[in-house]
Amino acid sequence: MSTSDSNQQSASKPEEPVVKEYVCKICGYVYVGNLDDEPDDYVCPMCRKGKEYFEEKV
């Protein structure tokens, strides 16, 4: 296999989408997805706190 063959194979691999996770700072509930897609009045299903209590998990 030549170098150009291996480059073509790696270039044809689709990249996996990045899945974001947000953690509620109050109760630890993990929201999977894009929290920005939720309405402004979204609340944590566990402790009922608003979106402002979530931080992105890194």
N, C-alpha and C positions, 0 to 999 in steps of 0.2 A: 504494500500500500504506500503510495507516495504522499508527500505532505499536502499536495493540492486535493487529493482524495479525502483526507481526514478533515480538511477545512470545509469541504462541501458538505460532509456529513454533519458536522457540528452546526453549520449555518442553517441546515434544514430543520433542526430541532426547534419546535415552538417554545417560547419562554412561558414559564408558569405564571399565572396572574398572582399579584401580591395580595394576600388577604390580611387586612388590618384587624387588630384586636384592641379593644378599649376596656379598661378596668375601672369599675366604680370605686372611687376612693373611700366610700362609706362602708360598703358591704363586701366588696371584692368580686361582684358579678362581672363576668367577662362577656362583652358584646363582640360578636364576630361579624365583620362587614364594615361598611363605611358609615360612620355615625352621622356624617353630614347629610346623608340621604334621608335621615329621619326628620320629622317635623320639629320645630323649635320647642314644642311642648312635650317632647318625648321624655318619659321618666323610666328609671330603672325598675324592672319588674319585681325585684326583690325588696328594695327599700323605699321606692317611690321618689327618689331624688332626681333632679333634672340633669340634662346633658352636661351642664357645667361641672358636675362632679365626676365626670369620666376623664381619664387621661389615656393617651395612646400607649400601648404596651410596646416596648422596643426590644 
